[in-house]
Amino acid sequence: MAIFIDEGTTLVVQGITGRDGSFHARQMADYGTRVVAGVTPGKGGHSFATGNGGIPIFDTVERAARESGANTAVIYVPPAFAADAIMEAAASGIAFVVAITEGIPVLDMTRVDAFVRDRGVRLLGPNCPGLLSPGKSKVGILPGQIAMPGPVGVVSRSGTLTYEVVYQLTRAGIGQSTCVGIGGDPINGTSFIDCLEAFEADPATRAVVIIGEIGGTDEQNAATFVSERMSKPVIGFIAGQTAPPGRRMGHAGAIISGSAGTAAEKIEAFEKNGIGVARRPSDVVGLVRNAL
Amino acid sequence: MNIHEYQAREILARHGVPVPPGEVAATPAQAFAIAQRFGGTVVVKAQVHAGGRGKAGGVKLARTAAEAKEHAARILGMTIKDLVVQKVLIAPAEDIASEAYVGIIVDRGSRRPVFMVSREGGVDIEEVAARDPGAIVRLEVDPRYGLLPFQAYTLATALYDDFAQQRACARILRQLYDAFVQSGASLVEINPLVTTPAGEVKALDAKFNIDDNELFRRSDIAALRDASAEPDAETMAREAGLTFIKLEGTIGAVVNGAGLAMATMDLIKYYGGEPANFLDIGGSSNPEKVVNALRIITSDPAVRVICFNIFGGITRCDDVANGIVTATSQIDIRVPLVIRLTGTNEELALKILENAGYSATTSMDDVVQKAVELASAGAAAAR
């Protein structure tokens, strides 16, 4: 078992002929993800070559979903068109949409959020690395070789910091059920709590690692959820303890405004709610090992 | 992106919000001429991207044009929170009967634009929120419908008791929402929204934070950027496609990804060092980015060691290695480099570095510890 994606995931890649889309479509197919269709307007009827054979390309997601039976979409289209691409997927019967694109205006996301929720569609991202259920399926840009199957669920707001933690777990021989990057933007489709809820319900997950960063109160809300609703052990790490207030640290969401959103507050919320906090990324390994 | 108060006032005026007159001066002589034209008492306000301008002495009343010139001479060139004041706004002083606050932010919790209004204007809204949260009225806006007339009126009744003022305020709130959406802001504030003794409602001061992700489709707003109002190194970094923030320490850091960059800063501190910067080279694999990153970091004389922490995913380690080799041939780097590379094309990268006489590790803890040791050795040598 795993969360959100597994062997049953059939994927349509939006923006499959672009620079990032074509590279990662091949990476995902090589990993074993069932990539069943691609979408690029104007390229319908062509085929996209991978190491595991050709993938049919369609002009619209609606057509791609109808003919390929895809249940999941991943979006690599540029920011100017990405909000529309997410809504196109949600309107085409796709149940799970993963938006990798970085740089979507936040006001666009307020409308996208309402649109996908009205249709009961799950969105992951935007501005996220996607997710990986080791040995089963990978959707997005996470490097597959750093992970291995096992009992730990990982959820994070960041990209490369997630890789760091997953890599250290794998090197220590501790595998993962699913690794999810929810993205660094202020408005995203899937929250920490959505992932924690799914990990709690997943029989293959025995412990969870949550990697947060400065800005907002998502980590504090997640901490309350952990103490009230979770039976599985949770280990936490927060990035940005040395970040100065008022400066945006790369991610649009990573900014300390006034007294809110500091790493200290989040660490305190974690500790108060029974989440073991790692001081360094490498300390996650020991805490997870003790929890298992 | 931040814009200046005078630019914010122009945007509001364009959307119909009543804004008192005001003009910008870059020299004391210009300030004199503007103040003379307005006649009477004027206020001279520093135009700089920092809060607390009043406390820093950047806002002064002047009864005469000569006094306005004196104040301008003192304020222009003044440093407020590390930023040099290059322009002042000259505006006639207003008689004020009441001060309110109105603002819109994109709220993470509700995932919507949210209005915040309060009868307690003229002070920081964070202060009001801390002292008396009940004094702030909030309203979530459905972005598909915008601010509806009844919602605007309901908010206005929270601020004013007089019907004419309520109607004037409701109109301003709808105009403000339009300005918010059309300028691609993530935050707008009118603080204070004042009433005059004659009963008029006016926006006296305004602040806009623009969502950087909007700039590609709003060239008019992008043109408002005042590069002279941000530190040079940060402008250079932005133009090179890097995210850079200068800090006070001695260890320069080059990292890919914002989360890992923050974690690297934290680890430097954990081992007893101080980071000199936040620098994210992003996800692309362009060796030129590494060259630019090194150029920016080496321009900071406080830096004693440069620490690379690269986890290759989209970023290819060999590209970063090539960037390091190129940079060291182009730039005179007088401080040691310590390098960590893991992930995509790691072996190739290590070979490239080895051939150029550098060694690299694959552990983040190792590289940071090494950097901290070298930084303190450098400090000892300097003493």
Interface residues (C-beta under 8 A of the other chain):
Chain A: D20 P79 A80 E102 G103 I104 P105 V106 L107 M109 T110 R111 D113 A114 P129 I141 L142 P143 I146 S156 R157 S158 G159 T160 L161 T162 Y163 E164 Y167 G184 P186 I187 I211 E213 I214 G216 T217 D218 F237 A239 G240 Q241 T242 A243 P244 R247 M249 G250 H251 A252 G253 A254 G258 S259 A263 R279 R280 P281 S282
Chain B: V106 R108 G109 R111 R112 P113 E126 A130 D142 P143 R144 V181 G184 S186 D211 D212 N213 E214 F216 R217 T243 I245 L247 V255 N256 G257 A258 G259 L260 A261 M262 A263 M265 D266 L267 I268 K269 Y270 P275 F278 D280 G283 F311 G312 G313 I314 T342 G343 T344 M364 D365
